């Protein structure tokens, strides 16, 4: 439930080196840490394509510049092999590097602060067992003035509240487990919550969707139209385990998250997260958005393009094919206020997640090579307003701008 690139799921430890005490740790602790590292999707940020696991160096674009994920292998010179437990926990809980320097929230310590010390140290125990890799990474390459770490003191005062997760006594043990995972190590809000101009979460719009790296991490609140309120708990679990359900097929950073992380989580934890998301306390907005009339020329033009280019897979009814071609009728992401992901998929196509339970990665071809900007805008507008859907029209300017950025 994260988008990634969002920074699809970021476990960024802007760090240097440290000691490893793997020999003195129990198998149970190490295995627990391995599992929690999977929950946190650490590999997504700390492993370059084709690189050694957790050796860092992956560039992470942010609105303020590019940060490079550090080496978190147990190498003593360039990794975290010489770190103490307290130094590792300070990184997770307080966003502090080994030298006390403030880290940037691309490493989602505002979420990790909710993890227990035992869970943080279990992750450290697991990292101590992986192969050390000598790979020096200069993590902070942000331009002035963003590269000045002391700015983070002010950012933290305004935007960061350290502290462990507190269970809600009015909720079930399952709900609290889901909240602990979603709010903490799984850091769902890091992608799915809109950001302020300073890059902090807008807490009053928690999990209501955000655009990151030209993907929309969609609303995952219980909203019945724009969120996942229409999804059953089992459908949420199916999506997180396989990357697809009767409503949607994961794409972009979310497909990567599912491949790396949620598809490997236990059924109990997936059901716990689903129970939490179904009752996350977020406001539900019934009612519809502004709707483009069927008589509108853009709607009419889009309908013809859809019939010619899309209906073979998604059907004239917009019902799609479960687990293969996403349902468009009633789709939350289709009706999102921001059409970025839908425009992107028409332009470039996409490939869904491939998981153990669903190894076939469904794919959609891009149509941008043969559709002009106004035609893409028309078919997107039609899809967003057909079959009872309701959403603002897309514009040729939005398509043109996105096309240019994707180049």
NORDA-V645010 format. One record per residue. RES is the residue in one small letter. PSI is psi as a letter, one per 40 degrees, with the letter a starting at -180 (none if undefined). D_FIRST is the distance of its C-alpha to the first C-alpha in Angstrom with 2 decimals. Layout:
res=(RES | RES)
psi=(PSI | PSI)
d_first=(D_FIRST | D_FIRST)
This chain:
res=(x | x | x | x | x | x | x | x | x | x | x | x | x | x | x | x | x | x | x | x | x | x | x | x | x | x | x | x | x | x | x | x | x | x | x | x | x | x | x | x | x | x | x | x | x | x | x | x | x | x | x | x | x | x | x | x | x | x | x | x | x | x | x | x | x | x | x | x | x | x | x | x | x | x | x | x | x | x | x | x | x | x | x | x | x | x | x | x | x | x | x | x | x | x | x | x | x | x | x | x | x | x | x | x | x | x | x | x | x | x | x | x | x | x | x | x | x | x | x | x | x | x | x | x | x | x | x | x | x | x | x | x | x | x | x | x | x | x | x | x | x | x | x | x | x | x | x | x | x | x | x | x | x | x | x | x | x | x | x | x | x | x | x | x | x | x | x | x | x | x | x | x | x | x | x | x | x | x | x | x | x | x | x | x | x | x | x | x | x | x | x | x | x | x | x | x | x | x | x | x | x | x | x | x | x | x | x | x | x | x | x | x | x | x | x | x | x | x | x | x | x | x | x | x | x | x | x | x | x | x | x | x | x | x | x | x | x | x | x | x | x | x | x | x | x | x | x | x | x | x | x | x | x | x | x | x | x | x | x | x | x | x | x | x | x | x | x | x | x | x | x | x | x | x | x | x | x | x | x | x | x | x | x | x | x | x | x | x | x | x | x | x | x | x | x | x | x | x | x | x | x | x | x | x | x | x | x | x | x | x | x | x | x | x | x | x | x | x | x | x | x | x | x | x | x | x | x | x | x | x | x | x | x | x | x | x | x | x | x | x | x | x | x | x | x | x | x | x | x | x | x | x | x | x | x | x | x | x | x | x | x | x | x | x | x | x | x | x | x | x | x | x | x | x | x | x | x | x | x | x | x | x | x | x | x | x | x | x | x | x | x | x | x | x | x | x | x | x | x | x | x | x | x | x | x | x | x)
psi=(f | i | h | b | e | h | g | c | h | h | g | h | g | g | a | c | i | i | i | h | f | d | d | e | i | i | d | d | d | d | d | d | d | d | d | d | d | d | d | e | f | d | d | d | d | e | h | i | h | e | i | i | h | e | e | a | e | h | h | h | h | i | e | e | a | h | i | h | h | i | h | f | i | f | h | d | d | e | a | f | d | e | i | i | d | d | d | d | d | d | d | d | d | e | f | h | i | d | e | e | i | h | i | i | e | d | h | f | d | d | d | d | e | e | i | i | d | d | d | d | d | d | d | d | d | d | d | e | e | i | h | h | h | h | g | h | h | g | d | h | f | i | i | h | e | d | e | h | d | e | d | d | d | d | d | d | d | d | e | h | h | i | i | i | h | h | i | h | e | e | i | i | d | d | d | d | d | d | d | d | d | d | d | b | d | e | f | d | d | d | d | e | h | i | i | i | e | e | e | i | h | g | d | e | f | h | e | e | i | i | h | h | f | f | i | h | h | i | h | f | i | e | h | e | d | e | a | f | d | e | i | i | d | d | d | d | d | d | d | d | d | e | e | i | a | e | d | i | h | i | i | a | d | d | d | d | d | d | d | d | c | d | e | e | i | i | d | d | d | d | d | d | d | d | d | d | d | e | f | e | e | i | i | h | h | i | i | i | i | h | h | h | i | d | e | h | d | d | d | d | d | d | d | d | d | d | d | d | e | d | d | d | d | e | i | d | e | e | e | a | h | h | e | c | h | i | h | d | h | e | h | d | d | d | e | i | d | h | e | d | d | d | d | d | d | d | d | e | a | i | h | i | i | h | i | d | e | g | e | h | h | i | i | h | i | i | e | d | d | e | h | i | d | d | d | d | d | d | d | d | d | d | d | e | e | i | f | e | i | h | i | i | i | i | i | d | d | d | d | d | d | d | d | d | d | d | none)
d_first=(0.00 | 3.42 | 6.47 | 8.77 | 11.81 | 10.52 | 11.45 | 8.60 | 8.66 | 12.22 | 14.64 | 17.67 | 20.92 | 23.56 | 26.33 | 29.48 | 31.18 | 31.79 | 33.57 | 32.29 | 33.56 | 32.00 | 35.36 | 35.57 | 32.15 | 31.66 | 29.80 | 27.77 | 26.62 | 25.79 | 23.87 | 21.92 | 21.15 | 20.15 | 17.62 | 16.25 | 16.16 | 13.99 | 11.58 | 11.74 | 11.53 | 14.89 | 16.12 | 13.87 | 15.86 | 19.03 | 20.07 | 21.61 | 21.71 | 24.75 | 25.17 | 25.72 | 22.82 | 21.93 | 24.93 | 23.16 | 24.26 | 21.13 | 21.38 | 18.52 | 19.29 | 19.06 | 20.90 | 23.67 | 24.23 | 23.06 | 22.48 | 22.93 | 21.10 | 23.87 | 25.29 | 24.22 | 26.42 | 29.46 | 31.84 | 34.20 | 34.91 | 31.73 | 29.01 | 28.63 | 31.30 | 33.67 | 31.39 | 32.19 | 29.83 | 30.24 | 29.37 | 26.12 | 25.22 | 26.25 | 23.77 | 20.88 | 22.18 | 24.10 | 22.96 | 26.41 | 27.59 | 30.39 | 32.99 | 31.62 | 30.26 | 27.26 | 24.09 | 21.91 | 18.52 | 16.92 | 17.18 | 14.93 | 17.78 | 17.22 | 14.38 | 16.25 | 19.32 | 18.12 | 18.41 | 21.85 | 24.48 | 24.83 | 21.22 | 21.59 | 24.89 | 23.63 | 21.30 | 24.43 | 26.45 | 24.32 | 24.38 | 28.14 | 28.49 | 27.03 | 29.47 | 30.56 | 30.44 | 32.69 | 30.69 | 31.30 | 28.62 | 29.37 | 25.98 | 27.11 | 28.42 | 27.58 | 30.46 | 32.71 | 32.10 | 28.44 | 29.54 | 31.54 | 29.69 | 31.76 | 29.94 | 27.04 | 29.36 | 29.43 | 25.69 | 25.12 | 27.79 | 26.11 | 22.40 | 22.01 | 22.83 | 23.11 | 23.14 | 21.77 | 19.63 | 22.01 | 21.58 | 22.29 | 25.53 | 25.09 | 22.01 | 21.94 | 21.41 | 18.41 | 16.79 | 17.73 | 16.32 | 12.86 | 13.36 | 14.69 | 11.80 | 8.99 | 11.52 | 13.02 | 12.45 | 8.69 | 8.95 | 5.80 | 8.61 | 9.75 | 7.86 | 7.28 | 10.83 | 13.91 | 16.32 | 20.07 | 22.60 | 22.62 | 18.96 | 18.28 | 15.72 | 17.27 | 17.11 | 18.61 | 15.66 | 12.91 | 9.45 | 11.58 | 10.24 | 11.71 | 13.34 | 13.17 | 15.49 | 16.14 | 12.74 | 11.28 | 7.70 | 8.38 | 9.44 | 7.59 | 10.93 | 13.61 | 15.24 | 17.09 | 17.24 | 14.63 | 11.82 | 11.12 | 14.44 | 16.05 | 13.79 | 15.41 | 14.09 | 15.10 | 13.31 | 9.88 | 11.12 | 12.50 | 9.48 | 7.73 | 11.30 | 12.64 | 10.35 | 12.28 | 13.78 | 16.47 | 14.44 | 12.40 | 12.13 | 9.34 | 11.01 | 11.42 | 9.28 | 6.29 | 9.31 | 10.42 | 7.62 | 8.20 | 11.84 | 12.24 | 10.31 | 8.80 | 11.65 | 14.04 | 13.21 | 15.83 | 15.91 | 16.83 | 13.85 | 11.41 | 13.70 | 13.81 | 10.15 | 10.63 | 13.90 | 12.68 | 10.24 | 13.24 | 15.45 | 13.77 | 16.94 | 15.66 | 18.37 | 18.40 | 20.30 | 22.33 | 24.53 | 24.08 | 23.92 | 26.84 | 27.56 | 29.40 | 32.51 | 33.30 | 36.54 | 34.90 | 35.94 | 32.43 | 31.17 | 34.15 | 33.71 | 30.03 | 30.94 | 33.42 | 31.03 | 28.41 | 31.20 | 32.29 | 29.08 | 26.20 | 27.76 | 28.63 | 25.05 | 23.45 | 26.80 | 28.95 | 27.21 | 23.71 | 22.74 | 21.72 | 21.66 | 19.15 | 17.19 | 18.92 | 19.17 | 16.61 | 18.13 | 19.08 | 21.07 | 19.19 | 15.89 | 13.77 | 12.72 | 16.39 | 17.62 | 15.64 | 18.21 | 17.37 | 18.08 | 17.05 | 14.67 | 17.21 | 20.07 | 18.66 | 18.21 | 21.74 | 23.10 | 21.64 | 20.10 | 17.19 | 16.61 | 13.98 | 12.87 | 15.81 | 15.51 | 18.30 | 17.99 | 17.68 | 19.40 | 20.15 | 17.91 | 18.52 | 19.53 | 20.69 | 23.61 | 23.81 | 26.45 | 26.98 | 30.04 | 31.93 | 30.60 | 31.82 | 29.77 | 31.24 | 30.58 | 26.86 | 26.76 | 28.73 | 26.69 | 23.42 | 25.31 | 26.61 | 23.29 | 21.97 | 25.14 | 26.29 | 26.11 | 25.72 | 22.83 | 23.49 | 22.32 | 24.32 | 25.98 | 24.83 | 27.61 | 29.24 | 28.96 | 25.15 | 25.30 | 27.98 | 26.26 | 23.05 | 25.27 | 27.15 | 24.19 | 22.85 | 26.39)
